[in-house]
Amino acid sequence: MKQLKVENLTKTYGEKSLFEDVTFAITEGERIGVIGVNGTGKSTLLSIIAGMEEGDKGAITKAKDYTIGFLAQDPVLMDEHTVLEEVFQGETRALQAVRKYEQVLLEMAIDPDDTKLHDRFTEAQHAMDATNAWDVNTDAKTILDRLGITDLTAKVGSLSGGQRKRVGLAKVMIETPDLLILDEPTNHLDFTSIRFLEDYLNRFRGAVLLVTHDRYFLDRVTNHMLEIDRGTAYRYVGNYEKFMESKAIRMENEMREGEKNRNLYRKELAWMRRGAKARSTKQKARQDRFSDLEGKVKSKTDDTELQLDFATSRLGKQVFTLENVDKRFAEKHVLQDFSLIIQPGERIGITGNNGTGKSTLLNMLAGRVTPDAGEISTGQTVRIGYYTQQNEEMDPDQRMIAYLQEASEVVKTSDGEVVSVSNMLERFLFPPITHGKKIGSLSGGEKRRLFLLKILMERPNVLLLDEPTNDLDTQTLTVLEDYLETFNGTVITVSHDRYFLDKIARKLLVFTGIGQIETYLGEYSDFLTDYESRKGKSKMFAMEPEKEVVVEEKPKEKVKHTFEEKREWTEIEGLIEAQEAKITTINADLETVGADFTKANELNSALLEAETELERLMERWEYLSQFAD
């Protein structure tokens, strides 16, 4: 069984220690979720294990033939490659064969009568047979299709950021390495793509190490959790739910130990203050023990939980009224004759395809975009706090504390307590030593946390949140969700995060992509279940370009099979029939297995594998049938 070992790994940036003497192993079949507050080094840890960075000390040991696939938050791809060329950039023999095969297919499409190309095509076919690369080729196209990438000839340089991320994800999935490392793989994925990725990782035979904010995803995929907390790594067996249970027990034990240390600390402090002039060896030992206790007590008291407690300004009876609002960008209809009354205290979730106008609606509510027709009325008492997808202009040379003082010198909490900006930074998990740091030295997640703090300090009574889960860690999200439940105002949020929407939203505005918005009362998970039961596979959540206000030249619509797809189409019905026959045989064997539980387990595993393969073939048949002659 293949294994990678991390031993005594330490990493610092300047004065900041990310983690120290971290030791753990990753074994085949383990799917490990890495969790921790933003800025604790999760992405750095993944990057070091992938060989992209080096630790200050420690070692990573693995077999010589051990392979790693790494998806960074912003994957580095070759702009001049087509999607298919980039996906097949791995160096396995099978991928090399696929590259040559795909290249000759492209050339034959241009000049089908060239006899030399036919010879090269025959050679490429033999190489595909020799390396069993046919499945790789088919799987690659299926994965790309399921991730929402349909134009395989598009240049990578022409893709949006979200599309590049999905191409990078497909690339590492196709390589099937021993260890798959994924940094925020669910960003820019719709619901159906996330479900596909969940199924893929649950069937993946190697090991998986991933960072994600998506707690449903963690719960359904992981079987181990690794928490980075105060520079130490804690390993837990089980998924996210089990992790929460185990962490609660650990924190309870630490609190008991902390209280015991504090009592002993007080006694030792009283003894030290008596100031005996003559210090014996035994007394020196007590001083040393006092110093040790002091460190333990301070480390516990400094470890404050993230706290959100802000007074809000009064909100009147009117929030927003939209009457017959219409909005277009070139030929794209974003909103069409849309009317809505938003009440005080409402919790509204906005979801749907990327690029259909969700952020545009928030921008219109915030007064940043004007509708083409219709009217938006805003209540006189409305005070908006707008958490946008990107931080608003942040001067990298500005100090953190000065950035917040632009909003207010002090903060008033809901119970009337007046808190200084410095104390508020500490409540947001920024230790005092960091308050004078320049914003440019912060991690991406820390900047987002600072941006959120500034917005809440301005005492809004209406919160507009655009994809808040993309860059905030799970601990910050949990506390934010708890705060929003008691927030004395209106919350309107754009998100694809199932967990976040389930906890926050009681009404959904679902953008269909044709200027229409469906309203759904209830939780997001219930909506997805209802929609899938009514419509089958949800087309509503097919991926589209992220940029909403950019008019792009439409790619040529695909109307027929490629050369390879013609071959696949002639064979696929036979493969489906063979798979159905296999399932029938296994079911018959299960009926006669009797009390042989070992055999029954083997047959059940074979049945699950056969049904999964049949589902894949049926989905591929559905896709190919669209272009059949």
C-alpha positions as CSV (number, residue, x, y, z in Angstrom):
1,M,0.0,0.0,0.0
2,K,1.5,3.3,-1.1
3,Q,2.2,6.0,1.4
4,L,3.7,9.5,1.7
5,K,5.1,10.7,5.1
6,V,5.4,14.2,6.3
7,E,7.9,14.4,9.2
8,N,8.7,17.4,11.5
9,L,7.7,19.9,8.8
10,T,8.1,23.6,9.8
11,K,7.4,26.7,7.8
12,T,7.6,30.4,8.7
13,Y,7.1,33.7,6.7
14,G,9.1,36.5,8.3
15,E,8.1,36.6,11.9
16,K,5.0,34.5,11.4
17,S,5.2,30.8,12.1
18,L,2.6,28.9,10.1
19,F,3.2,25.4,11.5
20,E,6.0,23.7,13.4
21,D,7.1,20.1,13.6
22,V,4.0,18.8,11.7
23,T,4.1,15.0,11.3
24,F,1.5,12.8,9.6
25,A,1.2,10.1,6.9
26,I,-1.1,9.9,3.8
27,T,-2.0,6.4,2.9
28,E,-3.7,5.0,-0.2
29,G,-7.5,5.3,0.1
30,E,-7.4,8.1,2.6
31,R,-9.3,11.3,1.7
32,I,-8.0,14.0,4.0
33,G,-9.6,17.4,4.4
34,V,-7.3,20.2,5.7
35,I,-9.0,22.8,7.8
36,G,-8.0,25.9,9.7
37,V,-8.4,29.6,10.0
38,N,-7.3,31.7,7.0
39,G,-3.6,32.5,7.3
40,T,-2.6,29.3,9.1
41,G,-0.8,27.8,6.1
42,K,-3.3,25.3,4.6
43,S,-2.4,26.2,1.0
44,T,1.3,26.4,1.8
45,L,1.2,22.9,3.3
46,L,-0.4,21.6,0.2
47,S,2.1,23.4,-2.0
48,I,5.1,22.0,0.0
49,I,3.8,18.4,-0.2
50,A,3.3,18.9,-4.0
51,G,6.9,20.0,-4.3
52,M,6.1,23.5,-5.4
53,E,7.6,25.1,-2.3
54,E,10.1,24.0,0.4
55,G,9.7,23.9,4.1
56,D,12.2,25.5,6.5
57,K,12.9,22.1,8.0
58,G,11.5,18.6,8.0
59,A,11.2,15.9,5.3
60,I,8.7,14.4,3.0
61,T,9.4,10.8,2.1
62,K,7.7,8.7,-0.6
63,A,8.6,5.9,-3.1
64,K,10.5,6.9,-6.3
65,D,7.5,6.0,-8.5
66,Y,5.0,7.8,-6.3
67,T,3.1,10.4,-8.4
68,I,1.3,13.5,-7.2
69,G,-1.3,15.6,-9.0
70,F,-1.7,19.2,-7.8
71,L,-4.5,21.7,-8.4
72,A,-3.6,25.1,-7.1
73,Q,-6.1,27.8,-6.3
74,D,-4.9,29.6,-9.5
75,P,-3.5,26.8,-11.7
76,V,-0.7,27.6,-14.1
77,L,-1.7,26.7,-17.6
78,M,-0.3,27.3,-21.0
79,D,-2.3,30.0,-22.7
80,E,-1.4,28.9,-26.3
81,H,-2.7,25.3,-25.8
82,T,-6.2,24.2,-26.6
83,V,-8.2,22.8,-23.8
84,L,-7.6,19.3,-25.0
85,E,-3.9,19.8,-25.4
86,E,-3.6,21.3,-21.9
87,V,-5.5,18.4,-20.3
88,F,-3.3,15.8,-22.0
89,Q,0.0,17.4,-20.8
90,G,0.9,14.6,-18.4
91,E,3.9,12.5,-19.1
92,T,2.4,9.0,-18.7
93,R,2.7,6.8,-21.8
94,A,-1.1,6.7,-22.2
95,L,-1.3,10.5,-22.2
96,Q,1.6,10.8,-24.7
97,A,-0.3,8.4,-27.0
98,V,-3.5,10.4,-26.6
99,R,-1.7,13.6,-27.5
100,K,-0.4,12.2,-30.7
101,Y,-3.8,10.6,-31.6
102,E,-5.7,13.9,-31.0
103,Q,-3.1,15.8,-33.0
104,V,-3.4,13.6,-36.1
105,L,-7.2,13.7,-35.8
106,L,-7.1,17.5,-36.0
107,E,-4.8,17.4,-39.0
108,M,-7.0,14.8,-40.8
109,A,-10.0,17.1,-40.3
110,I,-8.2,19.7,-42.3
111,D,-6.7,17.5,-45.0
112,P,-8.6,14.1,-45.0
113,D,-6.9,12.9,-48.3
114,D,-3.3,13.1,-47.1
115,T,-2.0,9.5,-47.2
116,K,0.8,10.2,-44.8
117,L,-1.7,11.4,-42.2
118,H,-3.5,8.1,-42.6
119,D,-0.3,6.2,-41.9
120,R,0.3,8.4,-38.8
121,F,-3.3,7.7,-37.8
122,T,-2.7,4.0,-37.9
123,E,0.4,4.3,-35.8
124,A,-1.4,6.5,-33.3
125,Q,-4.2,3.9,-33.1
126,H,-1.6,1.1,-32.4
127,A,-0.1,3.3,-29.6
128,M,-3.5,3.9,-28.1
129,D,-4.1,0.1,-28.1
130,A,-0.7,-0.7,-26.6
131,T,-1.2,1.7,-23.7
132,N,-4.9,1.1,-23.1
133,A,-5.4,4.9,-23.8
134,W,-8.8,4.6,-25.3
135,D,-10.4,4.8,-21.8
136,V,-8.2,7.8,-20.9
137,N,-9.4,9.6,-24.0
138,T,-13.0,8.9,-23.4
139,D,-12.8,9.7,-19.7
140,A,-11.1,13.0,-20.4
141,K,-13.9,14.2,-22.6
142,T,-16.5,12.9,-20.2
143,I,-14.8,14.7,-17.3
144,L,-14.5,18.0,-19.2
145,D,-18.2,17.7,-20.3
146,R,-19.3,17.1,-16.7
147,L,-17.2,20.1,-15.5
148,G,-18.9,22.3,-18.1
149,I,-16.1,22.6,-20.6
150,T,-17.6,21.8,-24.0
151,D,-15.4,23.6,-26.5
152,L,-12.3,21.4,-26.5
153,T,-10.6,23.5,-29.2
154,A,-10.8,26.8,-27.4
155,K,-7.4,28.4,-26.4
156,V,-6.7,28.3,-22.7
157,G,-5.8,32.0,-22.9
158,S,-9.3,32.9,-23.9
159,L,-10.9,31.2,-20.9
160,S,-12.3,33.0,-17.8
161,G,-10.7,32.4,-14.4
162,G,-13.4,29.9,-13.4
163,Q,-13.1,28.0,-16.7
164,R,-9.3,27.8,-16.3
165,K,-9.8,26.3,-12.8
166,R,-12.1,23.6,-14.2
167,V,-9.6,22.8,-17.0
168,G,-6.9,22.5,-14.3
169,L,-9.1,20.2,-12.3
170,A,-9.8,18.0,-15.3
171,K,-6.1,17.8,-16.0
172,V,-5.2,16.4,-12.5
173,M,-8.2,14.1,-12.5
174,I,-7.2,12.5,-15.8
175,E,-3.6,11.8,-14.6
176,T,-5.0,9.5,-11.9
177,P,-1.9,10.0,-9.6
178,D,-1.1,8.2,-6.3
179,L,-2.0,11.4,-4.4
180,L,-4.4,14.0,-5.6
181,I,-3.9,17.4,-4.0
182,L,-6.8,19.9,-4.5
183,D,-6.8,23.5,-3.2
184,E,-10.4,24.8,-3.2
185,P,-11.6,22.5,-6.0
186,T,-15.3,23.5,-5.7
187,N,-14.8,27.2,-6.4
188,H,-16.5,28.1,-9.7
189,L,-18.3,24.7,-9.9
190,D,-22.1,24.5,-10.1
191,F,-24.2,22.0,-8.1
192,T,-24.1,19.2,-10.7
193,S,-20.4,19.5,-11.2
194,I,-19.8,19.3,-7.5
195,R,-21.9,16.2,-7.2
196,F,-19.9,14.7,-10.1
197,L,-16.6,15.5,-8.3
198,E,-17.9,14.0,-5.1
199,D,-18.7,10.8,-6.9
200,Y,-15.3,10.7,-8.6
201,L,-13.3,11.2,-5.5
202,N,-15.3,8.6,-3.6
203,R,-14.4,6.1,-6.3
204,F,-10.8,7.3,-6.6
205,R,-8.4,4.5,-5.6
206,G,-5.4,6.7,-4.6
207,A,-5.1,9.2,-1.8
208,V,-6.7,12.7,-1.7
209,L,-5.6,15.8,0.2
210,L,-7.8,18.8,-0.1
211,V,-8.7,22.2,1.2
212,T,-12.3,23.5,0.7
213,H,-14.8,25.8,2.4
214,D,-17.7,23.6,1.2
215,R,-18.7,21.7,4.4
216,Y,-21.2,19.4,2.6
217,F,-18.4,18.5,0.2
218,L,-16.1,17.7,3.2
219,D,-18.8,15.7,4.9
220,R,-19.5,13.6,1.8
221,V,-15.9,13.0,0.5
222,T,-13.4,12.9,3.4
223,N,-12.7,10.0,5.8
224,H,-10.0,11.9,7.7
225,M,-9.5,15.6,8.8
226,L,-6.3,17.5,9.5
227,E,-6.7,20.7,11.4
228,I,-4.0,23.3,11.6
229,D,-4.4,25.2,14.8
230,R,-1.8,27.5,16.4
231,G,1.0,25.9,14.4
232,T,0.1,22.3,15.3
233,A,-1.6,19.7,13.2
234,Y,-4.4,17.6,14.7
235,R,-5.5,14.4,12.9
236,Y,-9.1,13.2,13.2
237,V,-10.7,10.0,11.8
238,G,-14.0,10.6,10.0
239,N,-15.7,13.2,7.9
240,Y,-16.5,16.9,8.8
241,E,-19.3,15.9,11.1
242,K,-17.1,13.6,13.1
243,F,-14.4,16.2,13.1
244,M,-16.8,18.7,14.7
245,E,-17.7,16.2,17.4
246,S,-14.0,15.3,18.1
247,K,-12.9,18.9,18.2
248,A,-15.6,19.8,20.7
249,I,-14.3,17.0,23.0
250,R,-10.7,18.2,22.5
251,M,-11.6,21.8,23.3
252,E,-13.5,20.8,26.4
253,N,-10.5,18.8,27.6
254,E,-8.2,21.8,26.9
255,M,-10.5,24.1,28.8
256,R,-10.4,21.8,31.8
257,E,-6.6,21.6,31.5
258,G,-6.4,25.4,31.0
259,E,-8.5,26.0,34.2
260,K,-6.2,23.7,36.1
261,N,-3.1,25.6,34.8
262,R,-4.7,29.0,35.6
263,N,-5.3,28.0,39.2
264,L,-1.7,26.7,39.6
265,Y,-0.5,29.9,37.8
266,R,-2.2,32.1,40.4
267,K,-0.5,30.2,43.2
268,E,2.9,30.4,41.6
269,L,2.4,34.1,40.8
270,A,1.6,34.7,44.5
271,W,4.8,32.9,45.5
272,M,6.9,34.8,42.9
273,R,5.6,38.1,44.2
274,R,6.7,37.4,47.7
275,G,10.2,38.0,46.4
276,A,12.4,35.7,48.5
277,K,16.0,37.1,48.3
278,A,17.8,33.8,48.5
279,R,16.9,31.4,45.7
280,S,17.8,27.8,46.3
281,T,18.0,25.2,43.5
282,K,14.5,24.1,44.3
283,Q,13.3,27.7,44.1
284,K,15.0,28.1,40.8
285,A,13.1,25.1,39.6
286,R,9.9,26.7,40.7
287,Q,10.7,29.8,38.7
288,D,11.3,27.7,35.6
289,R,8.0,25.9,36.2
290,F,6.3,29.3,36.6
291,S,7.7,30.4,33.2
292,D,6.4,27.2,31.6
293,L,2.9,27.7,33.2
294,E,2.9,31.3,32.1
295,G,3.4,30.3,28.5
296,K,0.7,27.7,28.7
297,V,-1.8,30.0,30.3
298,K,-1.1,32.9,27.8
299,S,-1.4,30.5,24.9
300,K,-4.8,29.5,26.0
301,T,-6.1,33.0,26.8
302,D,-4.7,34.4,23.6
303,D,-6.6,31.7,21.6
304,T,-9.9,33.7,21.5
305,E,-12.6,32.5,19.2
306,L,-13.7,34.7,16.3
307,Q,-16.4,37.0,17.7
308,L,-19.0,39.0,15.7
309,D,-21.0,41.4,17.8
310,F,-22.0,44.7,16.2
311,A,-24.8,47.2,16.9
312,T,-26.8,47.9,13.8
313,S,-28.6,51.0,12.8
314,R,-32.5,51.1,12.8
315,L,-34.2,49.8,9.7
316,G,-37.6,51.1,8.7
317,K,-40.5,49.3,7.0
318,Q,-39.3,49.8,3.5
319,V,-36.1,48.1,2.2
320,F,-36.2,47.6,-1.6
321,T,-39.1,47.7,-4.1
322,L,-38.4,46.6,-7.7
323,E,-41.0,47.5,-10.3
324,N,-40.8,46.1,-13.8
325,V,-37.0,46.2,-13.8
326,D,-35.3,45.4,-17.1
327,K,-31.6,45.0,-17.7
328,R,-29.6,44.0,-20.8
329,F,-25.9,43.7,-21.7
330,A,-25.7,43.8,-25.5
331,E,-27.9,40.9,-26.6
332,K,-28.0,39.2,-23.2
333,H,-31.2,39.7,-21.2
334,V,-30.3,39.7,-17.5
335,L,-33.6,40.9,-16.0
336,Q,-36.9,41.1,-17.8
337,D,-39.9,42.9,-16.3
338,F,-38.9,41.8,-12.8
339,S,-40.8,43.0,-9.8
340,L,-40.1,42.2,-6.1
341,I,-40.7,43.7,-2.6
342,I,-37.9,43.0,-0.1
343,Q,-39.0,43.2,3.5
344,P,-37.1,44.1,6.7
345,G,-35.6,41.0,8.3
346,E,-35.8,38.8,5.1
347,R,-33.1,36.3,4.4
348,I,-32.8,35.9,0.6
349,G,-30.4,33.6,-1.3
350,I,-29.7,34.2,-5.0
351,T,-28.4,31.3,-7.1
352,G,-28.4,29.9,-10.6
353,N,-26.0,29.8,-13.6
354,N,-22.8,31.8,-13.6
355,G,-23.1,34.8,-15.8
356,T,-26.9,35.2,-15.6
357,G,-27.0,38.4,-13.6
358,K,-26.9,37.5,-9.9
359,S,-24.1,40.0,-9.1
360,T,-25.7,42.5,-11.4
361,L,-28.9,42.4,-9.2
362,L,-26.8,43.1,-6.1
363,N,-25.0,46.0,-7.9
364,M,-28.4,47.5,-8.9
365,L,-29.6,47.2,-5.2
366,A,-26.4,48.9,-4.1
367,G,-26.9,51.7,-6.7
368,R,-23.8,50.8,-8.7
369,V,-25.7,49.8,-11.8
370,T,-28.8,51.5,-13.3
371,P,-31.6,49.4,-14.8
372,D,-32.5,50.0,-18.4
373,A,-36.2,50.2,-17.5
374,G,-38.3,50.0,-14.4
375,E,-37.6,51.4,-11.0
376,I,-35.8,50.4,-7.8
377,S,-36.9,52.3,-4.7
378,T,-34.7,52.1,-1.6
379,G,-36.0,52.9,2.0
380,Q,-34.8,56.1,3.6
381,T,-33.3,54.2,6.6
382,V,-31.4,51.6,4.6
383,R,-27.7,51.4,5.3
384,I,-26.0,48.9,3.0
385,G,-23.0,46.8,3.7
386,Y,-21.8,45.3,0.5
387,Y,-19.3,42.3,0.6
388,T,-18.3,42.1,-3.0
389,Q,-16.5,39.1,-4.7
390,Q,-13.3,41.1,-4.8
391,N,-12.0,43.4,-2.1
392,E,-12.7,47.0,-2.9
393,E,-9.5,49.0,-3.4
394,M,-7.1,48.1,-0.6
395,D,-3.8,50.0,-0.5
396,P,-1.1,47.3,0.0
397,D,1.1,49.8,1.8
398,Q,-1.6,50.8,4.3
399,R,-1.5,49.5,7.9
400,M,-4.3,47.2,8.9
401,I,-5.4,49.4,11.8
402,A,-5.4,52.5,9.7
403,Y,-7.6,50.8,7.1
404,L,-10.2,50.0,9.8
405,Q,-10.0,53.5,11.3
406,E,-11.4,54.8,8.0
407,A,-14.7,53.2,9.0
408,S,-14.6,54.1,12.7
409,E,-12.3,54.7,15.7
410,V,-14.4,52.5,18.0
411,V,-17.1,49.9,17.6
412,K,-20.3,49.6,19.6
413,T,-21.6,46.1,20.3
414,S,-25.2,45.0,20.5
415,D,-25.2,45.3,24.3
416,G,-23.7,48.8,24.2
417,E,-20.1,48.0,24.9
418,V,-17.6,50.3,23.2
419,V,-14.7,48.4,21.7
420,S,-11.5,49.8,20.2
421,V,-10.4,49.0,16.7
422,S,-7.4,47.2,18.1
423,N,-9.6,45.0,20.3
424,M,-11.9,44.3,17.3
425,L,-8.9,43.1,15.3
426,E,-8.1,40.7,18.1
427,R,-11.7,39.4,18.1
428,F,-11.3,38.8,14.4
429,L,-8.2,36.6,15.1
430,F,-5.6,39.2,14.3
431,P,-3.1,39.1,17.2
432,P,-1.7,42.5,18.5
433,I,1.7,41.9,16.8
434,T,0.0,42.1,13.4
435,H,-2.0,45.2,13.8
436,G,0.7,47.4,12.3
437,K,1.3,45.1,9.4
438,K,0.8,46.3,5.8
439,I,-2.2,44.9,4.0
440,G,0.0,43.7,1.2
441,S,1.7,41.1,3.6
442,L,-1.6,39.4,4.4
443,S,-2.8,36.2,2.8
444,G,-5.9,36.3,0.5
445,G,-8.1,34.9,3.1
446,E,-6.9,37.3,5.8
447,K,-7.6,40.3,3.4
448,R,-11.1,39.0,3.0
449,R,-11.6,38.7,6.7
450,L,-10.3,42.3,7.2
451,F,-12.6,43.5,4.4
452,L,-15.6,41.8,6.1
453,L,-14.7,43.4,9.5
454,K,-14.6,46.9,8.0
455,I,-18.0,46.4,6.4
456,L,-19.6,45.2,9.7
457,M,-17.9,48.1,11.6
458,E,-19.9,50.6,9.5
459,R,-23.1,49.4,11.2
460,P,-25.2,48.3,8.1
461,N,-28.8,47.2,8.5
462,V,-28.9,45.6,5.0
463,L,-26.1,43.1,4.1
464,L,-25.4,42.3,0.4
465,L,-23.1,39.3,0.3
466,D,-21.6,38.2,-3.1
467,E,-20.1,34.7,-2.8
468,P,-18.9,35.1,0.8
469,T,-17.9,31.5,1.1
470,N,-15.3,31.5,-1.7
471,D,-12.4,32.9,0.4
472,L,-13.5,32.6,4.0
473,D,-12.4,29.7,6.1
474,T,-15.0,27.3,7.7
475,Q,-14.5,28.7,11.2
476,T,-15.1,32.3,10.0
477,L,-18.1,31.1,8.0
478,T,-19.6,29.3,11.0
479,V,-19.4,32.4,13.2
480,L,-20.7,34.6,10.3
481,E,-23.7,32.3,9.9
482,D,-24.4,32.4,13.6
483,Y,-24.2,36.2,13.5
484,L,-26.5,36.5,10.5
485,E,-29.1,34.4,12.3
486,T,-29.4,37.1,14.9
487,F,-28.6,40.1,12.6
488,N,-31.3,42.7,13.1
489,G,-31.7,43.6,9.4
490,T,-32.0,42.2,5.9
491,V,-29.6,39.7,4.3
492,I,-29.4,39.2,0.5
493,T,-26.6,36.8,-0.6
494,V,-25.4,35.3,-3.8
495,S,-23.9,31.8,-3.3
496,H,-23.5,28.3,-4.7
497,D,-22.6,27.0,-1.3
498,R,-25.3,24.5,-0.3
499,Y,-24.4,24.5,3.4
500,F,-24.3,28.3,3.7
501,L,-27.6,28.8,1.8
502,D,-29.3,26.1,3.9
503,K,-28.4,27.9,7.1
504,I,-29.0,31.5,6.0
505,A,-31.7,31.7,3.3
506,R,-35.4,31.2,3.7
507,K,-36.3,32.5,0.2
508,L,-34.4,31.8,-3.0
509,L,-34.3,33.8,-6.2
510,V,-33.2,31.4,-8.9
511,F,-31.8,32.9,-12.1
512,T,-32.7,30.8,-15.2
513,G,-30.4,32.6,-17.7
514,I,-33.1,34.0,-19.9
515,G,-34.0,37.1,-17.9
516,Q,-36.5,35.3,-15.7
517,I,-36.2,34.6,-12.0
518,E,-38.0,31.8,-10.2
519,T,-38.9,32.3,-6.5
520,Y,-38.6,29.3,-4.1
521,L,-39.6,29.4,-0.4
522,G,-37.5,27.0,1.6
523,E,-34.0,25.6,1.9
524,Y,-31.6,25.3,-1.0
525,S,-31.2,21.5,-0.6
526,D,-35.0,21.1,-0.8
527,F,-35.0,23.2,-3.9
528,L,-32.3,21.1,-5.6
529,T,-34.2,17.9,-4.7
530,D,-37.5,19.3,-6.0
531,Y,-35.9,20.6,-9.2
532,E,-34.1,17.3,-10.0
533,S,-37.2,15.3,-9.3
534,R,-39.2,17.5,-11.7
535,K,-36.7,18.0,-14.4
536,G,-34.1,15.1,-14.1
537,K,-30.6,16.2,-14.5
538,S,-30.6,19.9,-13.9
539,K,-29.8,22.0,-17.0
540,M,-30.3,25.1,-15.0
541,F,-26.9,24.7,-13.4
542,A,-24.8,24.2,-16.5
543,M,-21.6,26.3,-16.3
544,E,-21.4,29.6,-18.2
545,P,-18.7,32.2,-18.3
546,E,-18.2,34.0,-15.0
547,K,-17.9,37.5,-16.5
548,E,-21.4,39.0,-16.6
549,V,-20.8,42.3,-18.4
550,V,-18.5,41.1,-21.1
551,V,-19.8,40.5,-24.6
552,E,-17.8,37.7,-26.2
553,E,-18.0,36.4,-29.7
554,K,-20.1,33.2,-29.7
555,P,-18.2,30.0,-30.5
556,K,-19.5,28.0,-33.4
557,E,-22.2,25.7,-32.3
558,K,-21.2,22.0,-32.5
559,V,-23.5,20.2,-35.0
560,K,-21.8,16.8,-35.6
561,H,-19.6,14.1,-34.2
562,T,-15.8,14.3,-34.4
563,F,-14.0,11.5,-36.1
564,E,-13.4,9.7,-32.8
565,E,-16.9,10.3,-31.5
566,K,-18.3,8.6,-34.6
567,R,-16.3,5.5,-33.7
568,E,-17.5,5.8,-30.1
569,W,-21.1,6.2,-31.1
570,T,-21.1,2.9,-33.2
571,E,-19.8,1.0,-30.1
572,I,-21.6,2.5,-27.2
573,E,-25.0,0.8,-27.4
574,G,-23.2,-2.6,-27.4
575,L,-21.3,-1.6,-24.3
576,I,-24.5,-0.5,-22.6
577,E,-26.2,-3.9,-23.4
578,A,-23.1,-5.8,-22.1
579,Q,-23.2,-3.8,-18.9
580,E,-26.9,-4.4,-18.4
581,A,-26.4,-8.1,-18.9
582,K,-23.5,-8.0,-16.4
583,I,-25.8,-6.4,-13.8
584,T,-28.5,-9.0,-14.5
585,T,-26.0,-11.8,-13.9
586,I,-24.7,-10.3,-10.6
587,N,-28.3,-9.9,-9.3
588,A,-29.0,-13.5,-10.1
589,D,-25.9,-14.6,-8.3
590,L,-26.9,-12.5,-5.2
591,E,-30.2,-14.4,-5.0
592,T,-28.4,-17.7,-4.7
593,V,-25.6,-16.7,-2.4
594,G,-27.3,-17.8,0.7
595,A,-25.4,-17.2,4.0
596,D,-22.0,-16.8,2.4
597,F,-21.5,-13.1,3.5
598,T,-18.0,-12.8,2.1
599,K,-19.3,-13.8,-1.3
600,A,-22.3,-11.4,-0.9
601,N,-20.0,-8.5,-0.1
602,E,-17.9,-9.2,-3.2
603,L,-21.0,-9.4,-5.4
604,N,-22.4,-6.1,-3.9
605,S,-19.1,-4.3,-4.6
606,A,-19.2,-5.7,-8.2
607,L,-22.8,-4.6,-8.6
608,L,-22.0,-1.0,-7.4
609,E,-19.1,-0.8,-9.8
610,A,-21.2,-2.1,-12.7
611,E,-24.1,0.3,-12.0
612,T,-21.6,3.2,-11.8
613,E,-20.1,2.3,-15.2
614,L,-23.6,1.9,-16.7
615,E,-24.5,5.4,-15.5
616,R,-21.4,6.8,-17.1
617,L,-22.1,5.0,-20.4
618,M,-25.7,6.3,-20.4
619,E,-24.6,9.9,-19.8
620,R,-22.1,9.6,-22.6
621,W,-24.8,8.1,-24.9
622,E,-27.1,11.0,-24.1
623,Y,-24.3,13.5,-25.0
624,L,-23.4,11.7,-28.3
625,S,-27.0,11.3,-29.3
626,Q,-27.3,15.1,-29.7
627,F,-25.0,15.0,-32.7
628,A,-25.9,11.7,-34.3
629,D,-26.8,11.8,-38.0
